[in-house]
């Protein structure tokens, strides 16, 4: 029973966030979510700057 527990808790090898294969770029789900979160923040800041007349 202890062996099965140790196998389940072993660290997985880290996956690459971006993979370029056959002319295509593949993302992990976490990378895609982080990318769109940053884009959302940029759009929010740009909208605030535009409304205040700075941009």
Order of alpha helices (4+ residues) and beta strands (2+ residues): alpha-beta-beta-alpha
